[in-house]
Amino acid sequence: KNEVEQSPQNLTAQEGEFITINCSYSVGISALHWLQQHPGGGIVSLFMLSSGKKKHGRLIATINIQEKHSSLHITASHPRDSAVYICAVLNDMRFGAGTRLTVKP
Amino acid sequence: GAGVSQSPSNKVTEKGKDVELRCDPISGHTALYWYRQSLGQGLEFLIYFQGNSAPDKSGLPSDRFSAERTGGSVSTLTIQRTQQEDSAVYLCASSARPSILAGGGTTQYFGPGTRLTVL
């Protein structure tokens, strides 16, 4: 069993829809990261959070340390949001398998 | 400033050959990480350098894999006697402080990766 689990594995949405990607972890953490990997392979760090909620543009990340659960939300999704989103516990070098998001126009 | 760079961007080699992959981290970043991402798989940690300390090699899959970091900056990942299962994208990242020592609370900046294909 992977210690960092993401769901769903694949997600297809229509432009404008609200997107939620979930991450559950079983290891102890002090911070959790959300990464975005574009089709060309480049990886960008979106958020690092240890409590509460962070917002950047249309992206929102939340974490509940007690429940060991984090969510990444995308509001008003756009085709350029199409990418693989990866949840990571970097202090333990553990990664979720990723969620492949496709947003159709 | 410049981000993390890696070279080559693509490498095709024959089974049994040795390959060297290069990573130039962001200037001033003390921590450097190598990861591997096989086709359709998630990221896999390989090795981690922090300053002048001995590297954490716990993720290296076999003794055919080695890495060094010269002068606390550029790093080279070497794969000897390549096998077809070594085919993957090899990603390098750096951070200003080590993610491990900082309890995971520091951002890693990823390079574009090197796509290795072993025929």
Chai-1 contact restraints between the chains, C-beta under 6 A:
chainA,res_idxA,chainB,res_idxB,connection_type,confidence,min_distance_angstrom,max_distance_angstrom,comment,restraint_id
A,S30,B,G103,contact,1.0,0.0,6.0,A-B,restraint_1
A,S30,B,G104,contact,1.0,0.0,6.0,A-B,restraint_2
A,S30,B,G105,contact,1.0,0.0,6.0,A-B,restraint_3
A,A31,B,G104,contact,1.0,0.0,6.0,A-B,restraint_4
A,A31,B,G105,contact,1.0,0.0,6.0,A-B,restraint_5
A,G41,B,V89,contact,1.0,0.0,6.0,A-B,restraint_6
A,G41,B,G113,contact,1.0,0.0,6.0,A-B,restraint_7
A,G42,B,P112,contact,1.0,0.0,6.0,A-B,restraint_8
A,I43,B,F110,contact,1.0,0.0,6.0,A-B,restraint_9
A,S45,B,T107,contact,1.0,0.0,6.0,A-B,restraint_10
A,M48,B,T107,contact,1.0,0.0,6.0,A-B,restraint_11
A,L90,B,S99,contact,1.0,0.0,6.0,A-B,restraint_12
A,L90,B,G104,contact,1.0,0.0,6.0,A-B,restraint_13
A,N91,B,S99,contact,1.0,0.0,6.0,A-B,restraint_14
A,N91,B,I100,contact,1.0,0.0,6.0,A-B,restraint_15
A,N91,B,G103,contact,1.0,0.0,6.0,A-B,restraint_16
A,N91,B,G104,contact,1.0,0.0,6.0,A-B,restraint_17
A,M93,B,F45,contact,1.0,0.0,6.0,A-B,restraint_18
A,F95,B,G42,contact,1.0,0.0,6.0,A-B,restraint_19
A,F95,B,L43,contact,1.0,0.0,6.0,A-B,restraint_20
A,A97,B,G42,contact,1.0,0.0,6.0,A-B,restraint_21
A,G98,B,G42,contact,1.0,0.0,6.0,A-B,restraint_22
